């Protein structure tokens, strides 16, 4: 069997996971043991975005019970009709268990509010990808001035709006490729988002460091 399948809500999430898990020795950044990842076999994108993952994750992952030891479901909290993070997680987890997945084999990661919370970092590498370096501005300082980042906080208050504001200023389109470029370079240590911590903890449980020795 393969190690883990990742079900994500959209193309931007797909690109973000390909960027990070496509790194050489990516497991070292996560602090876990080695596990195999192939974007063609282990990464599944919902065609119905966040609401589709919320209602159909168990159906989309049913056949993977026979091919993968573990499953991770990733979606945003912010979407029209969202019942909020706790309810989203509870329903998806319950549906997965009722469909045959063992509770210890799955993890549900709800990003609050959206994926951009994982990539909108006060980082020179992020600034380069988003065009800040070319503009001669700092990402955080600019967004603080735009009231989209509290100066004393480690992450933006509205990361999606912040990224869109900077890209508009730089006259760059928002695309999946940007997410892949960012996640292929940024340090995991800069991602203080609790949802990312949940993902990391699950991978460390399933693939402990001693397995890499």
For each residue, the residues with C-beta under 8 A, 3 or more apart:
1: 66 67 68 69
2: 5 36 38 41 42 67 68 69
3: 35 36 37 42 68 69 70 206 207
4: 35 37 42 68 69 70 71 72 203 206
5: 2 42 43 44 61 64 67 68 70 71 72
6: 17 21 42 43 44 71 72 74
7: 44 45 46 53 57 60 61 71 72 73 74
8: 13 14 17 43 44 45 46 53 74 75
9: 13 45 46 49 50 52 53 74 75 76
10: 13 14 45 46 49 50
11: 14 15 45 176
12: 15 16 115 176 179
13: 8 9 10 16 17 45 74 75 115 179
14: 8 10 11 17 18 43 45 176
15: 11 12 18 19 176 177 179 180 183
16: 12 13 19 20 115 118 119 179 180 182 183
17: 6 8 13 14 20 21 39 43 74 183
18: 14 15 21 22 39 43 180
19: 15 16 22 23 179 180 181 182 183 184 185
20: 16 17 23 26 29 183 184
21: 6 17 18 26 37 39 43
22: 18 19 26 37 39 184
23: 19 20 26 29 184
24:
25: 28 29
26: 20 21 22 23 29 30 37
27: 30 32 33 34 35 203 207 212
28: 25 31
29: 20 23 25 26 187 188
30: 26 27 188 200 203 204
31: 28 200 204 209
32: 27 35 200 203 204 206 207 208 209
33: 27 207 208 209 210 211 212
34: 27 207 211 212
35: 3 4 27 32 203 206 207
36: 2 3 42
37: 3 4 21 22 26 42 43
38: 2 41 42
39: 17 18 21 22 42 43
40: 43
41: 2 38
42: 2 3 4 5 6 36 37 38 39 68
43: 5 6 8 14 17 18 21 37 39 40
44: 5 6 7 8 60 61 64
45: 7 8 9 10 11 13 14
46: 7 8 9 10 49 50 52 53 56 57 60 75
47: 52
48: 51 52 53 55 56
49: 9 10 46 52 53 79
50: 9 10 46 53 54 75 76 79 82
51: 48 54 55 79 80 81
52: 9 46 47 48 49 55 56
53: 7 8 9 46 48 49 50 56 57 60 73 75 92
54: 50 51 57 75 82 88 91 92
55: 48 51 52
56: 46 48 52 53 59 60
57: 7 46 53 54 60 61 73 92 95 96 108
58: 61 62 92 95 96 98 99 101
59: 56 62 99
60: 7 44 46 53 56 57
61: 5 7 44 57 58 64 65 71 73 96 99 101
62: 58 59 65 99 100
63: 66 67
64: 5 44 61 67 68 71
65: 61 62 68 99 100 101
66: 1 63
67: 1 2 5 63 64
68: 1 2 3 4 5 42 64 65 71
69: 1 2 3 4 105 206
70: 3 4 5 105 106 107 202 206
71: 4 5 6 7 61 64 68 96 101 105 106 107
72: 4 5 6 7 106 107 108 109 199 202
73: 7 53 57 61 92 96 106 107 108 109
74: 6 7 8 9 13 17 109 111 199
75: 8 9 13 46 50 53 54 88 109 110 111
76: 9 50 79 110 111 113 114 115
77: 82 84 85 88 110 111 112 113 114
78: 82 112 113 114
79: 49 50 51 76 82
80: 51
81: 51
82: 50 54 77 78 79 88
83: 87 88 91
84: 77 87 88
85: 77 88 89 110 112
86: 89 90
87: 83 84 90 91
88: 54 75 77 82 83 84 85 91 92 108 110
89: 85 86 92 93 108 110
90: 86 87 93 94
91: 54 83 87 88 94 95
92: 53 54 57 58 73 88 89 95 96 108
93: 89 90 96 97 103 106 108
94: 90 91 97 98
95: 57 58 91 92 98 99
96: 57 58 61 71 73 92 93 99 101 106 108
97: 93 94 100 101 102 103 106
98: 58 94 95
99: 58 59 61 62 65 95 96
100: 62 65 97
101: 58 61 65 71 96 97 105 106
102: 97 105 106
103: 93 97 106
104:
105: 69 70 71 101 102
106: 70 71 72 73 93 96 97 101 102 103
107: 70 71 72 73 198 199 202
108: 57 72 73 88 89 92 93 96
109: 72 73 74 75 195 196 198 199
110: 75 76 77 85 88 89 195
111: 74 75 76 77 114 115 117 118 193 195 196
112: 77 78 85 117 193 194 195
113: 76 77 78 117 158 159 160
114: 76 77 78 111 117 159 160
115: 12 13 16 76 111 118 119 160 179
116: 119 120 156 159 160 162 163
117: 111 112 113 114 120 155 156 159 193 195
118: 16 111 115 183 191 193 195 196
119: 16 115 116 126 159 163 179 182 183 186
120: 116 117 126 139 155 156 159 160 162 163
121: 126 139 155 186 190 191
122: 126 138 139 140 154 190
123: 126 127 139 186 187 190
124: 127 128 133
125: 128 129 182 185 186
126: 119 120 121 122 123 129 130 132 139 182 186
127: 123 124 130 132 133 138 139
128: 124 125 132 133
129: 125 126 178 181 182 185
130: 126 127 139 163 166 167 170 172 178
131: 134 135 166 167 169 170 171 172
132: 126 127 128 135 137 138 139 142 166 170
133: 124 127 128 136
134: 131 170
135: 131 132 169 170
136: 133
137: 132 141 142 169
138: 122 127 132 141 142
139: 120 121 122 123 126 127 130 132 142 143 162 166
140: 122 143 144 149 156
141: 137 138 144 145
142: 132 137 138 139 145 146 166 169
143: 139 140 146 148 149 156 162 165 166
144: 140 141 147 148 149 150 151
145: 141 142
146: 142 143 149 162 165
147: 144
148: 143 144 156 157 158 161 162 165
149: 140 143 144 146 153 155 156 157 162
150: 144 153 157
151: 144
152:
153: 149 150 156 157
154: 122 192
155: 117 120 121 149 159 192 193
156: 116 117 120 140 143 148 149 153 159 162
157: 148 149 150 153
158: 113 148 161 162
159: 113 114 116 117 119 120 155 156 162 163
160: 113 114 115 116 120 163 164
161: 148 158 164 165
162: 116 120 139 143 146 148 149 156 158 159 165 166
163: 116 119 120 130 159 160 166 167 174
164: 160 161 167 168 174
165: 143 146 148 161 162 168 169
166: 130 131 132 139 142 143 162 163 169 170
167: 130 131 163 164 170 172 173 174 178
168: 164 165 171
169: 131 135 137 142 165 166
170: 130 131 132 134 135 166 167
171: 131 168
172: 130 131 167 178
173: 167
174: 163 164 167 178
175: 178 179
176: 11 12 14 15 179 180
177: 15 180 181
178: 129 130 167 172 174 175 181 182
179: 12 13 15 16 19 115 119 175 176 182 183
180: 15 16 18 19 176 177 183 184
181: 19 129 177 178 184 185
182: 16 19 119 125 126 129 178 179 185 186
183: 15 16 17 19 20 118 119 179 180 186
184: 19 20 22 23 180 181
185: 19 125 129 181 182
186: 119 121 123 125 126 182 183 190 191
187: 29 123 190 191
188: 29 30 191 196 200
189:
190: 121 122 123 186 187
191: 118 121 186 187 188 196
192: 154 155 196 197
193: 111 112 117 118 155 196 197
194: 112 197 198
195: 109 110 111 112 117 118 198 199
196: 109 111 118 188 191 192 193 199 200
197: 192 193 194 200 201
198: 107 109 194 195 201 202
199: 72 74 107 109 195 196 202 203
200: 30 31 32 188 196 197 203 204
201: 197 198 204 205
202: 70 72 107 198 199 205 206
203: 4 27 30 32 35 199 200 206 207
204: 30 31 32 200 201 207 208 209
205: 201 202 208
206: 3 4 32 35 69 70 202 203
207: 3 27 32 33 34 35 203 204 211
208: 32 33 204 205 211
209: 31 32 33 204 212 213
210: 33 213
211: 33 34 207 208
212: 27 33 34 209
213: 209 210
